């Protein structure tokens, strides 16, 4: 069964809120627990850990907000991708571990690979997205442009009238 247009839009917006919300909340949570996250990151051999946790968390916040709102989603997907690739390789390096720790990191690694794949799928969806800020701006640009032109026309008529006095 293929969903109709309205149902597809509802499903897509729900997916955006779920995926984007997950990225957004993960970024916020990292920032709220900065000391703990920086300590764990430092234990993986990353220098300036607090700086890198902050930068990577802001990438998640940017990416999540972009996906939820549909504001420049290519930029949001790029932010999520820039976060996921190094974090996955550095923080979940299961190949250098053994036993239970290797299994835990392998699952985290594969989870991040899945998240990366799902984020990249957003790039394939034609833009502007339904029910997005980008679509609203584009659909209202003509209205705003028309308003500016009417105001400019009135100002020119007033200026012309003052010159002819």
KAVENCOR-V450397 format. One record per pair of residues at least 4 apart in sequence whose C-alpha atoms are under 6 Angstrom apart, sorted by the first residue. I is the first residue (numbers start at 1). GAP is how many residues later the second one is. D is the distance in Angstrom with one decimal. If there is no record, write none. Layout:
I_GAP_D, I_GAP_D
This chain:
3_4_5.7, 3_5_5.6, 4_4_6.0, 8_4_6.0, 15_4_6.0, 16_4_5.5, 16_51_5.9, 16_52_5.2, 17_4_5.3, 17_51_5.2, 20_44_4.0, 20_47_5.1, 20_48_5.1, 21_4_5.9, 21_43_5.9, 23_37_5.3, 23_41_4.8, 24_36_5.8, 24_37_4.4, 24_40_4.4, 25_4_5.9, 27_30_4.3, 27_33_4.9, 27_34_5.1, 30_4_5.6, 34_4_5.8, 38_4_6.0, 38_11_5.0, 38_12_4.8, 41_5_5.9, 41_8_5.8, 42_4_4.9, 42_7_5.4, 49_4_6.0, 52_4_5.9, 53_4_5.9, 56_27_5.6, 59_4_6.0, 59_20_5.1, 60_4_5.9, 60_20_5.7, 63_13_3.7, 63_14_5.9, 63_16_5.3, 63_17_5.4, 66_4_5.4, 66_5_5.0, 66_7_5.4, 66_10_5.0, 67_6_5.5, 69_63_5.5, 69_64_5.9, 70_62_4.6, 70_63_5.7, 71_62_5.6, 71_63_5.3, 77_42_5.9, 78_4_6.0, 84_4_5.6, 86_4_5.8, 87_4_5.4, 88_4_5.4, 88_21_5.7, 89_4_5.7, 92_13_4.9, 92_17_5.3, 94_8_4.7, 94_11_5.0, 94_12_5.2, 97_5_4.8, 98_4_4.9, 102_4_5.9, 105_4_5.9, 128_6_5.8, 128_7_5.0, 135_4_6.0, 137_4_5.8, 141_4_5.9, 142_4_5.9, 148_4_6.0, 149_4_6.0
